[in-house]
Amino acid sequence: MTDHPDKPGAPWHLWVVGLVSLLWNATGATSYTMTKLGMLEGIDMPADQIAYYTSFPAWATAFWALGVWGSLFGSLALLVRSRHAVTLFAISIVGLVGTTFFQWVVSDLPPVLATTEHKLFAAAIWVITIGLFIYARRMREAGVLR
C-alpha cells in the first residue's frame, strides 16, 4: 500500500501501539462478551462477582458496551490509519465515565472488587484509555491518520 504523497508514512510506534492496544482491548471485549453470554461460571469466578456483573442495569451495560467496543474499534482504526480512531477512543472514554460512575457511586461493589488491586486495575484502564485517545489525536494532527 502506498501512502498519499502529501501524507507522512506511519511511524513504527503506530504499529506497536495499535497491536498492543488491540490485544489489551480484545481482553475487555472478551470479558464483556463472556458476561453477556453467561459464560462466567466456567472461569472460576466467585458467585458474588458473577451476580454483580450480570445485574448491571441497561444504562450501565450500555456505557460498558460503549467503553469496550469503542476502544476495540479505536485500536482497529489506528491500525488502518483512520482518523475515526480519535472519535472511537472518545466514545470509549464516555463509556468509561458511565461505567465508573455506576461501579463506584451507584452500586455496592462485592468485596472481591473493592480491593486495592482492583482499584489499581481500574486506574490503569483510565490511564490507558485516555492515553490512547491522546495518542490517536496526535497521530491525526501529524497527518498519519486519514
Rosetta silent file (secondary structure, phi, psi, omega in degrees, C-alpha in Angstrom):
SEQUENCE: MTDHPDKPGAPWHLWVVGLVSLLWNATGATSYTMTKLGMLEGIDMPADQIAYYTSFPAWATAFWALGVWGSLFGSLALLVRSRHAVTLFAISIVGLVGTTFFQWVVSDLPPVLATTEHKLFAAAIWVITIGLFIYARRMREAGVLR
SCORE:     score description
SCORE:     0.000 S_00000001
   1 L     0.000  130.168  178.872    0.000    0.000    0.000 S_00000001
   2 L   -98.416  148.029  178.343    1.446    3.361   -0.933 S_00000001
   3 L   -81.590  153.231  173.663    0.943    6.493    1.087 S_00000001
   4 L   -63.024  140.062 -174.877   -0.693    9.574   -0.319 S_00000001
   5 L   -56.654  -30.826 -178.417    2.098   11.919   -1.483 S_00000001
   6 L   -99.138   10.673  177.220    1.187   14.673    0.999 S_00000001
   7 L  -111.012  136.478  177.521    0.647   12.340    3.952 S_00000001
   8 L   -70.535  155.659  175.249    3.530   11.094    6.095 S_00000001
   9 L   -70.064  166.213  179.923    4.165    7.388    6.402 S_00000001
  10 L   -76.857  128.352  176.288    3.146    5.553    9.540 S_00000001
  11 L   -70.082  157.319 -177.661    5.807    5.659   12.263 S_00000001
  12 H   -57.079  -35.391 -175.530    6.906    2.338   13.727 S_00000001
  13 H   -69.402  -20.954  176.562    5.247    3.129   17.059 S_00000001
  14 H   -61.081  -42.337 -178.867    1.811    3.311   15.411 S_00000001
  15 H   -69.582  -38.833  178.603    2.007   -0.414   14.720 S_00000001
  16 H   -65.043  -51.694 -179.705    3.269   -1.203   18.218 S_00000001
  17 H   -61.529  -43.680 -179.559    0.596    0.933   19.927 S_00000001
  18 H   -60.888  -46.886 -177.942   -2.080   -0.363   17.558 S_00000001
  19 H   -70.398  -44.458  179.844   -1.248   -4.038   18.093 S_00000001
  20 H   -64.851  -42.162  179.386   -0.692   -3.838   21.849 S_00000001
  21 H   -67.983  -32.782  176.807   -3.865   -1.802   22.320 S_00000001
  22 H   -63.903  -43.522  177.858   -5.790   -4.243   20.145 S_00000001
  23 H   -64.294  -44.925  178.449   -4.693   -7.131   22.366 S_00000001
  24 H   -59.001  -50.056 -176.312   -5.484   -5.134   25.537 S_00000001
  25 H   -72.448  -24.477  175.172   -8.907   -4.078   24.280 S_00000001
  26 H   -66.832  -30.799  176.836   -9.690   -7.567   22.998 S_00000001
  27 H   -67.012  -38.774  175.925   -9.487   -8.790   26.602 S_00000001
  28 H   -64.720  -41.189  178.934  -12.151   -6.230   27.570 S_00000001
  29 H   -65.831  -37.589  177.715  -14.320   -7.290   24.640 S_00000001
  30 H   -65.388  -44.064  178.596  -13.898  -10.938   25.631 S_00000001
  31 H   -60.427  -47.067  179.251  -14.882  -10.171   29.229 S_00000001
  32 H   -59.765  -48.691 -177.440  -17.948   -8.226   28.102 S_00000001
  33 H   -62.810  -43.809  179.033  -18.982  -10.956   25.654 S_00000001
  34 H   -61.859  -38.314  178.922  -18.499  -13.748   28.191 S_00000001
  35 H   -65.042  -47.478 -176.853  -20.631  -11.825   30.696 S_00000001
  36 H   -68.922  -26.195  179.076  -23.436  -11.201   28.213 S_00000001
  37 L   -93.156    3.862  178.040  -23.386  -14.848   27.059 S_00000001
  38 L    69.158   36.582 -175.388  -23.483  -16.196   30.641 S_00000001
  39 L  -106.096   15.857 -175.204  -20.057  -17.830   30.432 S_00000001
  40 L   -76.711  -26.528 -178.809  -18.513  -16.558   33.681 S_00000001
  41 H   -61.185  -31.214 -176.421  -19.134  -19.714   35.719 S_00000001
  42 H   -76.729   -2.720 -178.443  -16.614  -21.604   33.597 S_00000001
  43 H  -113.209   20.204  175.289  -13.714  -19.330   34.559 S_00000001
  44 L    60.558   43.749  177.347  -13.775  -19.929   38.317 S_00000001
  45 L   -93.297  139.373  178.724  -15.188  -16.511   39.203 S_00000001
  46 L   -58.575  146.272 -175.857  -16.761  -16.088   42.658 S_00000001
  47 H   -59.889  -37.596 -179.532  -20.560  -16.222   42.669 S_00000001
  48 H   -68.078  -32.615  177.377  -20.952  -12.734   44.152 S_00000001
  49 H   -70.457  -41.464  177.138  -18.790  -11.274   41.405 S_00000001
  50 H   -61.608  -45.852  179.937  -20.812  -13.080   38.699 S_00000001
  51 H   -60.387  -39.314 -179.694  -24.046  -11.834   40.263 S_00000001
  52 H   -62.716  -53.269 -176.868  -22.673   -8.304   40.315 S_00000001
  53 H   -65.231  -33.875 -178.318  -21.636   -8.211   36.651 S_00000001
  54 H   -83.790   -5.081 -179.215  -24.803   -9.865   35.410 S_00000001
  55 L  -102.796    8.725  178.591  -27.051   -7.497   37.379 S_00000001
  56 L   -56.887  135.734  173.101  -25.948   -4.256   35.684 S_00000001
  57 L   -67.545  164.110 -175.559  -28.957   -2.148   34.698 S_00000001
  58 H   -56.704  -40.441 -177.572  -29.420   -1.483   30.985 S_00000001
  59 H   -66.165  -37.833  178.550  -27.927    2.008   31.145 S_00000001
  60 H   -69.910  -37.756  176.239  -24.751    0.765   32.848 S_00000001
  61 H   -63.343  -39.285  178.744  -24.475   -2.082   30.346 S_00000001
  62 H   -62.822  -43.398  177.460  -24.813    0.449   27.520 S_00000001
  63 H   -64.642  -40.950  178.143  -21.932    2.514   28.933 S_00000001
  64 H   -59.673  -44.761  178.763  -19.872   -0.633   29.393 S_00000001
  65 H   -61.824  -42.776  177.755  -20.512   -1.556   25.754 S_00000001
  66 H   -59.300  -43.495 -179.484  -19.503    1.936   24.581 S_00000001
  67 H   -64.348  -49.009 -176.136  -16.267    1.669   26.525 S_00000001
  68 H   -67.516  -53.290 -174.428  -15.357   -1.821   25.389 S_00000001
  69 H   -75.244  -33.097  174.917  -16.353   -1.626   21.738 S_00000001
  70 H   -59.738  -44.132  179.277  -15.231    1.986   21.296 S_00000001
  71 H   -66.803  -44.831 -178.824  -11.748    1.001   22.462 S_00000001
  72 H   -61.972  -48.823 -179.744  -11.587   -2.164   20.394 S_00000001
  73 H   -70.523  -27.886  173.520  -12.697   -0.426   17.207 S_00000001
  74 H   -62.756  -42.349  177.415  -10.450    2.525   18.049 S_00000001
  75 H   -63.765  -42.540  176.867   -7.471    0.172   18.074 S_00000001
  76 H   -63.131  -40.535  178.843   -8.525   -1.300   14.741 S_00000001
  77 H   -63.255  -37.353  175.123   -8.959    2.217   13.349 S_00000001
  78 H   -59.018  -45.135 -176.097   -5.406    3.056   14.440 S_00000001
  79 H   -66.646  -28.197  176.701   -4.095    0.043   12.570 S_00000001
  80 L   -96.754    7.583  176.123   -5.857    1.065    9.359 S_00000001
  81 L    60.581   41.371  178.780   -4.751    4.662    9.966 S_00000001
  82 L   -92.693  135.952  176.811   -8.267    6.030   10.144 S_00000001
  83 L   -63.442  -18.135 -179.777   -8.912    9.459   11.658 S_00000001
  84 H   -69.547  -10.243  175.635  -12.030    7.906   13.229 S_00000001
  85 H   -57.178  -37.893 -179.431   -9.773    6.329   15.867 S_00000001
  86 H   -61.788  -48.375  179.719   -9.973    9.638   17.744 S_00000001
  87 H   -63.060  -41.906 -178.705  -13.780    9.581   17.792 S_00000001
  88 H   -65.707  -39.915  176.285  -13.877    5.923   18.775 S_00000001
  89 H   -69.340  -32.184  174.618  -11.491    6.453   21.678 S_00000001
  90 H   -64.309  -41.579  176.826  -13.567    9.477   22.751 S_00000001
  91 H   -61.342  -39.913  179.828  -16.645    7.228   22.746 S_00000001
  92 H   -65.216  -32.692  176.695  -14.749    4.723   24.879 S_00000001
  93 H   -67.302  -40.852  175.870  -13.996    7.486   27.408 S_00000001
  94 H   -58.734  -45.407  177.705  -17.717    8.310   27.596 S_00000001
  95 H   -61.464  -40.392  179.485  -18.366    4.625   28.244 S_00000001
  96 H   -66.102  -39.264  177.056  -15.679    4.525   30.900 S_00000001
  97 H   -60.012  -48.746 -179.213  -17.143    7.567   32.662 S_00000001
  98 H   -64.065  -43.035  179.980  -20.594    5.936   32.799 S_00000001
  99 H   -65.990  -42.511  179.122  -19.279    2.549   33.888 S_00000001
 100 H   -63.997  -42.476  177.275  -17.060    4.070   36.562 S_00000001
 101 H   -58.126  -46.340  179.919  -19.949    6.169   37.858 S_00000001
 102 H   -62.208  -49.924 -174.034  -22.111    3.055   38.139 S_00000001
 103 H   -66.568  -41.574 -171.318  -19.434    0.922   39.788 S_00000001
 104 H  -100.187  -14.164 -177.974  -18.052    3.424   42.293 S_00000001
 105 H  -115.744  -46.072 -171.736  -21.060    5.671   43.014 S_00000001
 106 H   -87.388  -44.763 -171.557  -24.317    3.839   42.308 S_00000001
 107 L   -94.597  167.711  172.616  -23.659    0.178   43.036 S_00000001
 108 L  -101.530  109.126 -179.771  -22.353   -1.759   46.004 S_00000001
 109 L   -67.224  138.271  171.490  -19.159   -3.464   44.886 S_00000001
 110 L   -64.668  152.264 -177.219  -18.683   -7.022   46.105 S_00000001
 111 H   -52.123  -36.055 -178.385  -15.696   -7.278   48.491 S_00000001
 112 H   -64.898  -22.893 -179.751  -13.576   -9.028   45.857 S_00000001
 113 H   -98.854   -5.371 -179.881  -13.887   -5.932   43.629 S_00000001
 114 L   -97.293   17.345 -177.523  -13.256   -3.363   46.385 S_00000001
 115 L   -81.898  163.348  175.883   -9.625   -4.388   46.806 S_00000001
 116 H   -60.490  -39.651 -179.801   -6.579   -2.223   46.218 S_00000001
 117 H   -61.043  -42.920  178.850   -5.634   -4.428   43.270 S_00000001
 118 H   -66.032  -39.617  178.316   -8.995   -3.801   41.607 S_00000001
 119 H   -64.114  -40.147  177.659   -8.695   -0.062   42.218 S_00000001
 120 H   -65.992  -39.208  177.853   -5.229   -0.050   40.653 S_00000001
 121 H   -64.940  -41.896  177.238   -6.529   -2.015   37.675 S_00000001
 122 H   -62.173  -39.761  177.744   -9.404    0.459   37.274 S_00000001
 123 H   -65.393  -38.930  178.098   -6.885    3.320   37.367 S_00000001
 124 H   -62.749  -39.043  177.708   -4.776    1.562   34.724 S_00000001
 125 H   -60.355  -44.000  177.981   -7.832    1.311   32.471 S_00000001
 126 H   -60.586  -49.150 -177.510   -8.335    5.076   32.801 S_00000001
 127 H   -61.304  -44.976 -178.526   -4.682    5.864   32.065 S_00000001
 128 H   -67.167  -44.290 -178.382   -4.565    3.575   29.036 S_00000001
 129 H   -63.393  -46.374  178.097   -7.886    4.766   27.611 S_00000001
 130 H   -66.617  -39.026  177.763   -7.014    8.454   27.934 S_00000001
 131 H   -61.135  -41.378  178.223   -3.517    7.744   26.646 S_00000001
 132 H   -65.416  -38.968  177.055   -4.895    6.045   23.531 S_00000001
 133 H   -62.013  -47.699 -179.561   -7.200    8.988   22.874 S_00000001
 134 H   -62.986  -43.051  179.326   -4.308   11.455   23.183 S_00000001
 135 H   -60.913  -47.830 -179.589   -2.066    9.276   21.020 S_00000001
 136 H   -61.743  -40.964  179.402   -4.707    8.951   18.284 S_00000001
 137 H   -62.813  -42.356  178.431   -5.343   12.692   18.360 S_00000001
 138 H   -65.253  -38.086  178.510   -1.623   13.412   17.958 S_00000001
 139 H   -68.040  -35.847  176.079   -1.361   10.958   15.081 S_00000001
 140 H   -65.964  -45.333  179.922   -4.330   12.641   13.395 S_00000001
 141 H   -63.518  -30.614  178.675   -2.784   16.090   13.900 S_00000001
 142 L   -79.940   -4.907  179.250    0.501   14.800   12.433 S_00000001
 143 L    83.594    9.240 -179.384   -1.373   13.657    9.331 S_00000001
 144 L   -76.210  -35.651  179.146   -0.676    9.961    9.975 S_00000001
 145 L   -93.784  135.669 -177.238   -4.364    9.103   10.289 S_00000001
 146 L  -103.623    0.000    0.000   -6.504    9.722    7.211 S_00000001
